[in-house]
Amino acid sequence: MRTVYFDYNATTPLDPQVREAMLPFMDGIFGNPSSVHHVGRRARSLLDDARDRTAKILGSKPSEVVFTSGGTESSNLAIFGAARLLKRQGRHLITSVIEHHAVLHCFQYLAKHEGFDVTYLPVSREGVVSPQDLQKAIRPDTILVSIMAANNEIGTLEPVAELGAICRERGVLFHTDAVQWFGKEPFASVHQFNADLVSICAHKFHGPKGAGALFIRSPLLPDPIIFGGGHENERRAGTENVAGIIGFAEALEHFVPKPVFDREKLAPWSSRLIALADSMPGVQFVGTRDRRLVNTVAFLVAGSDSIALLAGLDLEGICASSGSACSAGSLEPSHVIASLGVDRKLANSLVRFSLGRETTESDIAFAESVVPSVIKRAQHFQ
């Protein structure tokens, strides 16, 4: 059976060149970077080199890079670390209703268990956070704002630089979950977000799973959330995943300054999929048609649900998603779609196609030929 992979926002295949760069660290260069002998020192030297390479691409200081296990840990460290560090200055936090659960669940925990007050900013019908809403929501006791750079489910690009500028002007820390931005959107330096904290994840741009980073603008030092040794400038205890970090740095160098998700190639194909959605009865495109990730097309199907739709697509060989891969199998409607003001039953029918480097024109043509019949069958059996 033919496989058409339309789930690049969930993960990307490991690039062969990145894999080659990692291989020596799974065999010959096996030392613990914290060991003082020559085997450990060699690993430390190469770890330091990877940090320097990462900082060069980000346009930051090496000391501002903390390596993590990925986007979830990076966002957890940013939010818990900053909130707990600054709690004596205030306990008001701001985020949006469409954040990834790696962000939302942090704020919910802080509100429920640690006495913080959280404001959840609404979004427009296209999923955009209003800078004016943020401006109004900031209070004298606000200490942290977290707004994603690009939404993983519907692809909406947020005015993150403007939001960050508002926070900086008001003296409030700003974190952005930029996991979906890197490798897809133009990147000059990490400072383009006007953020104090930026979450990055390697496997979204052909790097390895289990590797990521948090940019922390100096002199900020968030409280650690993992305790043990003094690794990562005492921000993240635990022996570093050197192979993963090398793969992260390699992927960052090759696939971020010139985004690996080629806008010129993907834009017309995404447009064809949007046109396909527009042409089918009961199908509704969601998100914005202009300020969005060029690889992402999300739609709702009246009279069906995500599980039936994804199963039908999978039987045809098409790998798609109903939103966040971290919530796969969930019977709950997407919180992102519900936040757009969509009826709960319709919100439960989200399908997301996310294209990538290996996508071909024939994949798009194949989707155009089979998706209408899959949708008709799914609607018929409801």
N, C-alpha and C positions, 0 to 999 in steps of 0.2 A: 504494500500500500504506500502511496505517496505521502510524505510528511511535509506539511507547510507550517513553518514555525512563525506564528504571529504573537509571540509573548516576550518580546525583548525588554519590556519594562520590568518583567519579573526577574529575568536573568539573561545573560549573553553567554555564548560558548567561549571557553578559554582560548585566547589567541595562541597559535603555535609558537610564535616568537616569545610571547610571555612565558609559556610553558618551558621553553628551552632555557630561559633566564633563571627559572625557578629550580630546575632539576639538580644543579650542583648542591643546593641547600637541602636536598632530601637524601643526600648520600655523603659525599666527601666533606662538605663544609657543614658539619653537624653540631658544632660547639654551642654552648650556652653563652650568649653575649655578656653575661655577668661574671663568667669565670675569669680568673686572672691569668691562667696559663695561656700558652701561645695558640692553642686550638680555640679557646674562648675569645682571645683577643682578635683573632682573624674574623670571627663572626661579628664581633663588636665593630670592627673597622668597616665591614661591608654594610652593617646596619646603619652606621653613621653616614656612610656614603648614600644609602637609600634615602635617609632623611634630608640630606643636602639636595639630592636630585628632586625630591618632592617639593621642598621649599623653593627651589629655583622655578619650577613650573607654577607653583601657587603665587610666587612673588612675595614670599614671607620669609621670616627668619626661621632657621632650622628649629630653634627652641619653641616656635609657635605650632609645631606639628606634633600631635600625639597619635601614635598608631593604635588602632583598635581592631576589634573583630568584625567591624562593618558598620552600616548605617544605623542600625538599632542601638548598638552600644554608644556610638558617637553622639546620637541625640540624647540618650539617657544621661551620659556624662555631662553634656552641655546643660541640660535642664535641671537635673537634680544637683549637679555641682554648683551651678551659678545661683540657683534659688537658695540652697543651704548656706552658701558663702555670704549672701547678702541679706539674709532674713532679718538681721537686726536693723537694716535700713528700711525695710518694708516687706509686706507679704502679699502684694498684689501682682498677679501674673496675667499676661495676655497671650492668647493664641487664636487660631481660627477653627471653625467647625469642620473643615475639610482636611485637617492634617492627617498624616499617616498615624496608625495606632502607636507606633514607636514614640511619637510625640504626645498624642492625646492621652494615652494611658499614664504617662509621667505626670501630666497636669492633674488628672483625676486622682492619682495617688496622693500628690502633694496637698490637694484640697481635702481629701477624706481623712488622711492620717497625720498631716503635719501642720494644719492650721493656716494654709494659704487660701487666698481668695482669687478665683480665676474668672476672667472675662473671656468669653468665646465670641470672637467677631463673626458676624454673618458674612455671606458671600452673595454676589449677584446670581442671576439665573445662569450665567456662564461660568460661575465658580471663581469670580474675582473678588479679592479683598480690597475694600475701599480705604485709601490713605486717610480720607476724612474721618472714617469710622475709627481708625486707629488713633488719630489725633485726639478725638473726643474721649476715647476710652482711657487714655493715659492719665493717671492720678499722681499726686505727690508721693504716694507709697508704692508706685509701680517700680519693680526692679528688673523685670525680664519680659521680653516679647519674643515669641517664636512663630514665624510664618514661613512656610515652605516656598522654595523658589519655583518649583514646577510640580503640578499635581500628578501623582502616579496613575490615577484611575481615568481621568478625563483629559489630561495633558495641558490644562490651563496654566499659562505662565503668569505668575504674580508680579506686581510692580515692586519687586523686592528691594531694589536700590532706593526707591523713593520711601518705602516703609523703613528701611534702615536709616536713611537720612533723618527721618522724623524722630526715631529713637535716639540717635546721636545728639540731635539738637536738644532733646529733652533730658539727656543724661541717663537714658535707660539702656541696659544691655539688650542686644539684638542677636538672636540665633536664627539661622536659616538651615532647614533640611534641604540641601542642594543635591541630594542623591540622584534625582532624575535629570538634573541640569548637565552634569559633567559628561562630556562625550556627545551631547546632543545639541547644545546651544553654544553660541560664541563665548569664548573665555579668554580674557586678557590677564586678569590676576584675581586672586581671592578677594581683593579689596573692592572689586566692582559691585559686590553685594552690600557694601556699607554695613557689614556684620562683624560682630565681635567673636562669634562662634559659627563655624560652618561644618556641616556633616557631609562626608564623602564616603562612597562605597565602591570597591574595585570591580565587583562582578556585574555592575551595570554598564561597564565599558570594556568588556573582554578581558578583565583581570580575574583573579581567583576569588572564590567564595571564602568567607572568613577573614577578609582583610579590608581595612578601611582606615580612615583618619578623621580626627577632629582638629580643625584649625582653631587655635585660641589666640586671639590678639593680645600681645603683651601690653601691660604687665599682669593681665588677668590670670589668676590661678584658681579655677573652680575646685571645690572639694572633690576628692576622689570618691568613686562609688565601689571600687574593687580594692581590697586591702591585702597587704602582704609585703613584698619587697618594695624598693624605691625606684622601680622601673618607670620609664617615660617621664622623667623629671618629677617623679613622685605623684603623677596624675593617674597612672594606670598600672597597678601591680600585676605581675605575672610575666613569666619568661616570654620574650617576644617571638612571634611567629615569623621567623626570619624569611623563610621561603615565600610565605604569603606577602610579606612586606616588600620583598624584591619584586614579586609579580605585580603588586600594586604600583610601585614606582615605575616599572617598565610600561605598564598599561597607561599610566597617567602621562608619561612622556610621549607616547606614540598616538594616543587616541583622544586627548583633551584639547591641546592647543589648536589642532585642526580636528574638529569633531568627527569621530568615526561614523556617526550617523549623518550621512551625506544629504544635506537639505536639497540639493539640486536633483538628486536621484529620487528621494523619498516623497517630496512634495507632490508631484503629479500622481504618484501611486496612492497616496493618502486621499487626494482629491477624488480619485476614481472610487475609492471605498466609501467616501462621504456621499458621493453621487449615487452609489448603489443603495446605501441606507435611505437616502431621500426618495428613491424610486419605489420602495417596497411599502405596501399598505401596512399600517400599524407600527411602522418602524420610525423611531425618532432619534436623530443625532443629538448628542449632549456635549456641552462644553462650548468653547468659542471657536469660531471658524478662522480667526486670524491670529490671536495671541495664544498659540498652543504649541506644544511639542510637535514637530513636523512628522514624527513617526506614529502618532497616537490618534486612533479613531475609536470613539466610544458611542454606543447607541443602545436604545431601549426597544423592547419588542412587546407590544400590547398583546395580551392573551397567552403569554408564556412566562417562563422563568429561566433564570441563568443556568440552572443545573440541566434542564432539558435541552437548552440551546447549546451549551458547551459539550454535552454528550453527543448531540447530533453532529456538531462540527468535528468532534474527535473521530467519530465513525467514518467521516470523509477524509480524515488525515490532517485536519486543520487544528493546530494548537492555539487556542485563544484563552482569554481570562475573563473573569467577572469583576475584575478590579485588582485589589491588592493580593499578591501571591501569598502574603503572610496570613490572609484570612481565607485561604482556599478551603472549600468544603462548607463554609458557613452558610446557614440557611437564612441568616439575617440580611435584610436589604442593605446595600452599600450606604454607609453613613454619608459619603460624599454626595451621592445622588439624592438622598433624602434631604440634604442641606440645600439643594437647588430648588426646593419647593415641589418636587415631583411626588405624586401620589405614591403611598407606601407599596401598593401592589405592583405598580409599574416599575418602581425603583428596584424591585426584586428581579428584574429581567435584564440587567446590565450585561453587555458583552463589550469587551475591549480588544481591539486588534492593535498590537504595537509592532511595527516593522523594524528591520535592522539591516546590518551590513550584508547578510547572506540572502536577504529577500530579493527575488527576481520578478521581472515583469510577468513571467508565466505563473508565478504564485498569485499575483493579483488577478490575472485572467481566470485562473482556476477558482479563486474565491468568487469572482463574478458569476461563474457558471454553476456553482453548487450552493452558495449561501441562500439564495431565494427559496430553494426547495427545502433546505434544512429548516428555515424559519416557518414555512408553511406547515411542515410536519409537526413542529413543536407547538404551533398554535392549534393545530387540529386535535392534539392529544390532551390539551388542557381542559 
